[in-house]
Amino acid sequence: MGRIFEKRKHKMFARFDRMAKAFTRIGKDIAIAVKQGGPNPDNNPRLRLAIQNAKGVNMPKDRVEAAIKRASSKEEKDFQEVVYEGYAPHGVPVVVECATDNPTRTVANIRLHFSKNGGNMGNSGSVSFMFERKGVFKFAPDKINLDEIELDLIDAGAEDIQRDEEEIIVYTRFAEFGHMQKFLESKGLAAKSSELQYVPTTTKELGEAEQDEVMECISALEEDDDVQTVYHNLA
């Protein structure tokens, strides 16, 4: 009975940690969007996108409004978007997206996470050529009728559409991301998330023990407060 309780408690805390990380990440997205385009979502497409993504992870409305208000203040710090590259153990390429108010601190921490977990940090361009920058739109299956709108999605720039029981994912080329965003808004279609991501062009197969070593490095990077998203090509 005690083991079952401990497992449930571990899952509960893990879910809470994921939610807290998601809220922090979107809070930074909102801050960057407001600093770049102002606090009115009607005139700021990036802010509209961040607010929609906040809804997708059930971020409370009052927290979204508070993030916009904070970002509108002249005293609020500016976040810089920076990308670092490197290798996790066993040569797995990794791209790390960060939003930071102190790049000197961030680069030192990212380098430390790599080195302490069997990886190594690389120079700009050292692994990004193994990824494609794509728009990724995720929908709950009950929020979009794919049979009716698939051709329209292709006309709007969809390069690939994947469907399973849990979600529908629409991929676009980098240049078509804004076009797809406008199309979805015109149709009143709300994605769970809409992001530009680094999608690997190939994947790497490893044994279970090697996978665990890679994921330890990935997890260490993801837990850093300045890290927004970590991409890799582990199958």
ChimeraX attribute file (.defattr): number of C-alpha atoms within 10 A of each C-alpha:
attribute: neighborCount
match mode: 1-to-1
recipient: residues
	/A:1	5
	/A:2	7
	/A:3	8
	/A:4	9
	/A:5	10
	/A:6	11
	/A:7	11
	/A:8	12
	/A:9	12
	/A:10	12
	/A:11	12
	/A:12	11
	/A:13	12
	/A:14	12
	/A:15	12
	/A:16	12
	/A:17	13
	/A:18	12
	/A:19	15
	/A:20	12
	/A:21	18
	/A:22	18
	/A:23	20
	/A:24	17
	/A:25	20
	/A:26	21
	/A:27	23
	/A:28	24
	/A:29	23
	/A:30	28
	/A:31	24
	/A:32	23
	/A:33	22
	/A:34	23
	/A:35	19
	/A:36	13
	/A:37	14
	/A:38	18
	/A:39	21
	/A:40	12
	/A:41	17
	/A:42	9
	/A:43	11
	/A:44	15
	/A:45	16
	/A:46	20
	/A:47	25
	/A:48	18
	/A:49	21
	/A:50	25
	/A:51	22
	/A:52	19
	/A:53	23
	/A:54	24
	/A:55	17
	/A:56	17
	/A:57	14
	/A:58	13
	/A:59	19
	/A:60	11
	/A:61	12
	/A:62	9
	/A:63	13
	/A:64	19
	/A:65	14
	/A:66	12
	/A:67	20
	/A:68	25
	/A:69	15
	/A:70	17
	/A:71	23
	/A:72	15
	/A:73	11
	/A:74	9
	/A:75	8
	/A:76	12
	/A:77	15
	/A:78	17
	/A:79	18
	/A:80	14
	/A:81	17
	/A:82	16
	/A:83	17
	/A:84	23
	/A:85	23
	/A:86	24
	/A:87	22
	/A:88	25
	/A:89	21
	/A:90	14
	/A:91	14
	/A:92	19
	/A:93	26
	/A:94	29
	/A:95	25
	/A:96	20
	/A:97	19
	/A:98	26
	/A:99	22
	/A:100	21
	/A:101	14
	/A:102	13
	/A:103	16
	/A:104	9
	/A:105	11
	/A:106	20
	/A:107	18
	/A:108	10
	/A:109	16
	/A:110	23
	/A:111	18
	/A:112	16
	/A:113	24
	/A:114	22
	/A:115	16
	/A:116	11
	/A:117	19
	/A:118	16
	/A:119	24
	/A:120	20
	/A:121	21
	/A:122	17
	/A:123	10
	/A:124	12
	/A:125	12
	/A:126	16
	/A:127	18
	/A:128	21
	/A:129	10
	/A:130	18
	/A:131	19
	/A:132	15
	/A:133	16
	/A:134	20
	/A:135	25
	/A:136	24
	/A:137	23
	/A:138	20
	/A:139	20
	/A:140	18
	/A:141	15
	/A:142	11
	/A:143	13
	/A:144	16
	/A:145	9
	/A:146	15
	/A:147	7
	/A:148	9
	/A:149	12
	/A:150	15
	/A:151	11
	/A:152	12
	/A:153	20
	/A:154	16
	/A:155	12
	/A:156	19
	/A:157	22
	/A:158	23
	/A:159	15
	/A:160	13
	/A:161	17
	/A:162	10
	/A:163	14
	/A:164	9
	/A:165	8
	/A:166	10
	/A:167	16
	/A:168	20
	/A:169	21
	/A:170	24
	/A:171	26
	/A:172	24
	/A:173	17
	/A:174	16
	/A:175	12
	/A:176	16
	/A:177	21
	/A:178	16
	/A:179	13
	/A:180	25
	/A:181	22
	/A:182	13
	/A:183	16
	/A:184	16
	/A:185	12
	/A:186	9
	/A:187	9
	/A:188	9
	/A:189	13
	/A:190	21
	/A:191	24
	/A:192	20
	/A:193	20
	/A:194	23
	/A:195	16
	/A:196	16
	/A:197	18
	/A:198	24
	/A:199	19
	/A:200	20
	/A:201	10
	/A:202	10
	/A:203	14
	/A:204	13
	/A:205	11
	/A:206	14
	/A:207	7
	/A:208	9
	/A:209	8
	/A:210	12
	/A:211	16
	/A:212	13
	/A:213	16
	/A:214	23
	/A:215	16
	/A:216	16
	/A:217	21
	/A:218	22
	/A:219	13
	/A:220	15
	/A:221	23
	/A:222	21
	/A:223	15
	/A:224	15
	/A:225	15
	/A:226	26
	/A:227	23
	/A:228	24
	/A:229	18
	/A:230	19
	/A:231	19
	/A:232	24
	/A:233	18
	/A:234	18
	/A:235	10
